[in-house]
């Protein structure tokens, strides 16, 4: 990563549902792993207590997004907490292929310029990306698609794929259900011909993909609504 990218820092976004942070431990673990690798030190020990204090909300907003932003500082790390109310989550949408810089995307960088530029090019469809001809992820989260054999597939984790906390939970849920799952690569052409697809994020849960590059897909909304309910995302 460039010096500017490192200086801007990394962050996590955590869903807060009815005052409770969803999968907070998983988010803090991913953030701690990133800052140790990038900056040589871990998160402060009092961060969970700071999060609990920050989330005290007399207004009792049902759905909020908690942002934990970390930047390097000469004396260590600077950690900032902020939160905002959330609109109802999206249930479905289209995707369109877009370019993004060839750098490591397995950290959640605070500098979102490249992703915002991609979204402006593909809107109202959300952008998805590829590397070396293989599908990687969307600008919002991880991708799942159903192949001709009926199994749900998701790309393997590498430098181009964020190790999503919700992705991991979905894989666990599918395994627990006995649902066939494959972690494998696919081309954009294969994604366009999928028997269904969805993307996952901490704030939105599982969101059905109804079209890829203007090619309609079978609607998986009914399936993803149920899956999102099990993920504790709500509406």
C-alpha positions as a Markdown table, in Angstrom:
| # | Residue | x | y | z |
|---|---|---|---|---|
| 1 | Unk | 0.0 | 0.0 | 0.0 |
| 2 | Unk | 1.0 | 3.6 | -0.6 |
| 3 | Unk | 2.0 | 5.9 | 2.2 |
| 4 | Unk | -1.2 | 8.0 | 1.7 |
| 5 | Unk | -3.3 | 4.8 | 2.0 |
| 6 | Unk | -1.5 | 3.8 | 5.2 |
| 7 | Unk | -1.8 | 7.3 | 6.7 |
| 8 | Unk | -5.5 | 7.4 | 6.1 |
| 9 | Unk | -5.9 | 4.2 | 8.1 |
| 10 | Unk | -8.4 | 1.4 | 8.2 |
| 11 | Unk | -11.9 | 1.0 | 9.7 |
| 12 | Unk | -14.7 | -1.4 | 10.5 |
| 13 | Unk | -18.4 | -0.8 | 10.2 |
| 14 | Unk | -20.6 | -2.7 | 12.7 |
| 15 | Unk | -24.4 | -3.1 | 12.6 |
| 16 | Unk | -26.0 | -2.0 | 15.9 |
| 17 | Unk | -29.5 | -3.6 | 16.1 |
| 18 | Unk | -31.7 | -2.5 | 19.1 |
| 19 | Unk | -28.6 | -1.2 | 20.9 |
| 20 | Unk | -26.6 | -4.4 | 20.4 |
| 21 | Unk | -23.5 | -4.6 | 18.2 |
| 22 | Unk | -23.8 | -7.6 | 15.8 |
| 23 | Unk | -20.7 | -9.8 | 15.5 |
| 24 | Unk | -18.6 | -7.2 | 17.3 |
| 25 | Unk | -15.9 | -9.7 | 18.3 |
| 26 | Unk | -15.4 | -10.8 | 14.7 |
| 27 | Unk | -15.1 | -7.2 | 13.5 |
| 28 | Unk | -12.6 | -6.3 | 16.2 |
| 29 | Unk | -10.6 | -9.4 | 15.4 |
| 30 | Unk | -10.3 | -8.5 | 11.7 |
| 31 | Unk | -9.4 | -4.9 | 12.6 |
| 32 | Unk | -6.8 | -6.0 | 15.1 |
| 33 | Unk | -5.3 | -8.3 | 12.5 |
| 34 | Unk | -5.0 | -5.5 | 10.0 |
| 35 | Unk | -3.5 | -2.9 | 12.3 |
| 36 | Unk | -0.9 | -5.4 | 13.6 |
| 37 | Unk | 0.2 | -6.2 | 10.1 |
| 38 | Unk | 0.1 | -2.7 | 8.8 |
| 39 | Unk | 1.3 | -0.7 | 11.9 |
| 40 | Unk | 3.0 | -3.2 | 14.1 |
| 41 | Unk | 0.7 | -2.9 | 17.1 |
| 42 | Unk | -2.8 | -4.1 | 18.2 |
| 43 | Unk | -5.9 | -2.3 | 19.2 |
| 44 | Unk | -6.1 | -0.7 | 22.6 |
| 45 | Unk | -7.3 | -3.0 | 25.4 |
| 46 | Unk | -10.1 | -0.6 | 26.4 |
| 47 | Unk | -11.7 | -0.5 | 23.0 |
| 48 | Unk | -14.6 | -2.8 | 23.8 |
| 49 | Unk | -15.4 | -0.7 | 26.9 |
| 50 | Unk | -15.3 | 2.5 | 24.7 |
| 51 | Unk | -17.6 | 0.9 | 22.2 |
| 52 | Unk | -20.1 | 0.0 | 25.0 |
| 53 | Unk | -20.1 | 3.6 | 26.3 |
| 54 | Unk | -20.5 | 5.0 | 22.8 |
| 55 | Unk | -23.5 | 2.8 | 22.1 |
| 56 | Unk | -25.5 | 4.1 | 25.0 |
| 57 | Unk | -28.4 | 5.7 | 23.1 |
| 58 | Unk | -31.3 | 7.4 | 24.9 |
| 59 | Unk | -33.1 | 7.9 | 21.6 |
| 60 | Unk | -33.2 | 4.1 | 21.0 |
| 61 | Unk | -32.6 | 4.1 | 17.3 |
| 62 | Unk | -33.3 | 0.6 | 16.1 |
| 63 | Unk | -30.6 | 0.3 | 13.4 |
| 64 | Unk | -27.3 | 2.1 | 13.5 |
| 65 | Unk | -24.0 | 1.8 | 11.8 |
| 66 | Unk | -21.0 | 2.0 | 14.2 |
| 67 | Unk | -17.7 | 3.0 | 12.5 |
| 68 | Unk | -14.4 | 2.3 | 14.2 |
| 69 | Unk | -11.7 | 4.1 | 12.4 |
| 70 | Unk | -8.0 | 3.6 | 13.2 |
| 71 | Unk | -5.1 | 5.8 | 12.0 |
| 72 | Unk | -1.4 | 5.7 | 12.7 |
| 73 | Unk | 0.0 | 8.2 | 15.1 |
| 74 | Unk | 3.6 | 8.9 | 16.2 |
| 75 | Unk | 2.7 | 7.7 | 19.7 |
| 76 | Unk | 0.7 | 4.7 | 18.5 |
| 77 | Unk | -2.8 | 4.5 | 17.0 |
| 78 | Unk | -5.7 | 6.9 | 17.0 |
| 79 | Unk | -9.1 | 5.2 | 17.3 |
| 80 | Unk | -12.3 | 7.2 | 16.6 |
| 81 | Unk | -15.8 | 6.0 | 17.1 |
| 82 | Unk | -18.9 | 7.4 | 15.3 |
| 83 | Unk | -22.3 | 6.1 | 14.5 |
| 84 | Unk | -25.3 | 7.0 | 12.2 |
| 85 | Unk | -28.9 | 5.9 | 11.8 |
| 86 | Unk | -29.5 | 3.4 | 9.0 |
| 87 | Unk | -32.3 | 3.3 | 6.4 |
| 88 | Unk | -34.1 | 0.0 | 5.8 |
| 89 | Unk | -31.7 | -2.4 | 4.2 |
| 90 | Unk | -31.8 | -3.1 | 0.5 |
| 91 | Unk | -33.3 | -6.5 | -0.5 |
| 92 | Unk | -32.2 | -6.7 | -4.1 |
| 93 | Unk | -30.2 | -4.9 | -6.9 |
| 94 | Unk | -28.1 | -5.2 | -10.0 |
| 95 | Unk | -24.3 | -5.5 | -10.4 |
| 96 | Unk | -22.0 | -4.2 | -13.2 |
| 97 | Unk | -18.4 | -4.9 | -13.7 |
| 98 | Unk | -16.0 | -2.0 | -13.0 |
| 99 | Unk | -12.2 | -1.5 | -12.6 |
| 100 | Unk | -10.4 | -0.7 | -9.4 |
| 101 | Unk | -6.7 | -0.2 | -8.6 |
| 102 | Unk | -4.5 | -3.3 | -8.4 |
| 103 | Unk | -3.6 | -3.3 | -4.7 |
| 104 | Unk | -4.3 | -5.3 | -1.6 |
| 105 | Unk | -8.0 | -5.2 | -0.8 |
| 106 | Unk | -8.1 | -7.6 | 2.1 |
| 107 | Unk | -7.8 | -4.6 | 4.5 |
| 108 | Unk | -10.8 | -2.2 | 4.9 |
| 109 | Unk | -9.1 | 1.0 | 3.9 |
| 110 | Unk | -10.5 | 4.3 | 5.1 |
| 111 | Unk | -9.7 | 5.9 | 1.7 |
| 112 | Unk | -12.8 | 4.8 | -0.3 |
| 113 | Unk | -12.1 | 7.0 | -3.3 |
| 114 | Unk | -11.6 | 4.2 | -5.8 |
| 115 | Unk | -14.8 | 2.5 | -4.7 |
| 116 | Unk | -16.8 | 5.7 | -4.9 |
| 117 | Unk | -15.5 | 6.3 | -8.4 |
| 118 | Unk | -16.5 | 2.8 | -9.5 |
| 119 | Unk | -20.0 | 3.2 | -8.0 |
| 120 | Unk | -20.4 | 6.5 | -9.9 |
| 121 | Unk | -19.6 | 4.8 | -13.1 |
| 122 | Unk | -22.0 | 1.8 | -12.7 |
| 123 | Unk | -25.0 | 3.5 | -10.8 |
| 124 | Unk | -27.7 | 2.6 | -10.2 |
| 125 | Unk | -26.2 | -0.9 | -10.4 |
| 126 | Unk | -23.5 | -1.6 | -7.8 |
| 127 | Unk | -20.0 | -2.3 | -9.0 |
| 128 | Unk | -18.3 | -5.6 | -8.8 |
| 129 | Unk | -14.7 | -6.3 | -9.5 |
| 130 | Unk | -12.4 | -8.9 | -11.0 |
| 131 | Unk | -8.7 | -9.7 | -10.9 |
| 132 | Unk | -6.8 | -11.7 | -13.4 |
| 133 | Unk | -10.1 | -12.5 | -15.0 |
| 134 | Unk | -11.7 | -13.9 | -11.8 |
| 135 | Unk | -14.6 | -12.4 | -9.9 |
| 136 | Unk | -13.6 | -11.0 | -6.5 |
| 137 | Unk | -16.2 | -8.9 | -4.6 |
| 138 | Unk | -18.6 | -5.9 | -4.8 |
| 139 | Unk | -17.9 | -2.5 | -3.5 |
| 140 | Unk | -20.2 | -3.3 | -0.5 |
| 141 | Unk | -19.2 | -6.8 | 0.4 |
| 142 | Unk | -18.6 | -10.5 | -0.6 |
| 143 | Unk | -20.3 | -12.4 | -3.4 |
| 144 | Unk | -22.1 | -15.7 | -3.5 |
| 145 | Unk | -23.6 | -17.3 | -6.6 |
| 146 | Unk | -25.4 | -20.6 | -7.3 |
| 147 | Unk | -23.9 | -22.7 | -10.1 |
| 148 | Unk | -25.5 | -25.2 | -12.4 |
| 149 | Unk | -25.0 | -28.0 | -9.9 |
| 150 | Unk | -27.1 | -26.1 | -7.4 |
| 151 | Unk | -24.4 | -25.3 | -4.9 |
| 152 | Unk | -23.6 | -21.8 | -3.5 |
| 153 | Unk | -20.1 | -20.6 | -4.4 |
| 154 | Unk | -17.9 | -17.8 | -3.2 |
| 155 | Unk | -14.4 | -16.7 | -4.2 |
| 156 | Unk | -11.5 | -17.8 | -2.1 |
| 157 | Unk | -9.8 | -15.2 | 0.1 |
| 158 | Unk | -6.7 | -13.6 | -1.3 |
| 159 | Unk | -5.3 | -10.1 | -1.7 |
| 160 | Unk | -8.3 | -9.0 | -3.7 |
| 161 | Unk | -11.0 | -10.2 | -1.3 |
| 162 | Unk | -11.9 | -8.7 | 2.1 |
| 163 | Unk | -12.4 | -11.6 | 4.6 |
| 164 | Unk | -15.9 | -10.6 | 5.4 |
| 165 | Unk | -17.3 | -11.2 | 8.9 |
| 166 | Unk | -20.8 | -11.8 | 7.4 |
| 167 | Unk | -19.3 | -14.0 | 4.7 |
| 168 | Unk | -17.9 | -16.3 | 7.4 |
| 169 | Unk | -21.3 | -16.4 | 9.2 |
| 170 | Unk | -23.1 | -17.3 | 5.9 |
| 171 | Unk | -20.7 | -20.1 | 5.2 |
| 172 | Unk | -21.3 | -21.4 | 8.7 |
| 173 | Unk | -25.1 | -21.2 | 8.3 |
| 174 | Unk | -25.0 | -23.0 | 5.0 |
| 175 | Unk | -22.8 | -25.7 | 6.4 |
| 176 | Unk | -25.1 | -26.2 | 9.3 |
| 177 | Unk | -28.0 | -26.6 | 7.0 |
| 178 | Unk | -26.2 | -29.2 | 4.9 |
| 179 | Unk | -26.4 | -26.8 | 1.9 |
| 180 | Unk | -23.8 | -27.6 | -0.8 |
| 181 | Unk | -21.1 | -24.9 | -0.8 |
| 182 | Unk | -17.9 | -24.4 | -2.9 |
| 183 | Unk | -15.1 | -21.9 | -2.4 |
| 184 | Unk | -13.9 | -21.5 | -5.9 |
| 185 | Unk | -13.2 | -19.0 | -8.6 |
| 186 | Unk | -15.5 | -17.9 | -11.4 |
| 187 | Unk | -15.3 | -15.6 | -14.4 |
| 188 | Unk | -17.7 | -12.7 | -14.9 |
| 189 | Unk | -19.3 | -14.7 | -17.8 |
| 190 | Unk | -20.0 | -17.5 | -15.3 |
| 191 | Unk | -21.5 | -15.0 | -12.8 |
| 192 | Unk | -23.8 | -13.7 | -15.6 |
| 193 | Unk | -25.1 | -17.2 | -16.1 |
| 194 | Unk | -25.6 | -18.1 | -12.4 |
| 195 | Unk | -28.8 | -19.7 | -11.2 |
| 196 | Unk | -29.0 | -17.0 | -8.5 |
| 197 | Unk | -26.6 | -14.7 | -6.6 |
| 198 | Unk | -26.3 | -12.4 | -3.6 |
| 199 | Unk | -23.8 | -10.2 | -1.9 |
| 200 | Unk | -23.2 | -9.9 | 1.8 |
| 201 | Unk | -22.3 | -7.1 | 4.2 |
| 202 | Unk | -22.5 | -6.4 | 7.9 |
| 203 | Unk | -25.1 | -3.7 | 7.5 |
| 204 | Unk | -27.2 | -5.2 | 4.8 |
| 205 | Unk | -27.0 | -9.0 | 5.5 |
| 206 | Unk | -27.6 | -10.9 | 2.3 |
| 207 | Unk | -28.9 | -8.9 | -0.7 |
| 208 | Unk | -30.2 | -10.7 | -3.8 |
| 209 | Unk | -28.6 | -9.9 | -7.2 |
| 210 | Unk | -31.3 | -9.7 | -9.9 |
| 211 | Unk | -29.0 | -8.9 | -12.8 |
| 212 | Unk | -25.3 | -8.9 | -13.7 |
| 213 | Unk | -24.0 | -6.6 | -16.5 |
| 214 | Unk | -27.7 | -6.2 | -17.7 |
| 215 | Unk | -28.2 | -9.9 | -17.8 |
| 216 | Unk | -31.2 | -11.0 | -15.6 |
| 217 | Unk | -30.7 | -13.7 | -13.0 |
| 218 | Unk | -33.3 | -15.8 | -11.2 |
| 219 | Unk | -34.5 | -13.7 | -8.2 |
| 220 | Unk | -33.1 | -15.0 | -4.9 |
| 221 | Unk | -34.8 | -12.4 | -2.8 |
| 222 | Unk | -37.1 | -14.8 | -0.9 |
| 223 | Unk | -34.0 | -16.9 | 0.0 |
| 224 | Unk | -31.9 | -13.9 | 1.1 |
| 225 | Unk | -34.6 | -12.3 | 3.2 |
| 226 | Unk | -34.8 | -15.5 | 5.3 |
| 227 | Unk | -31.0 | -15.7 | 5.4 |
| 228 | Unk | -30.7 | -12.0 | 6.5 |
| 229 | Unk | -33.2 | -12.7 | 9.3 |
| 230 | Unk | -31.0 | -15.5 | 10.6 |
| 231 | Unk | -28.0 | -13.2 | 10.4 |
| 232 | Unk | -29.8 | -10.8 | 12.8 |
| 233 | Unk | -29.8 | -7.9 | 10.3 |
| 234 | Unk | -33.6 | -7.1 | 10.5 |
| 235 | Unk | -35.3 | -4.6 | 8.1 |
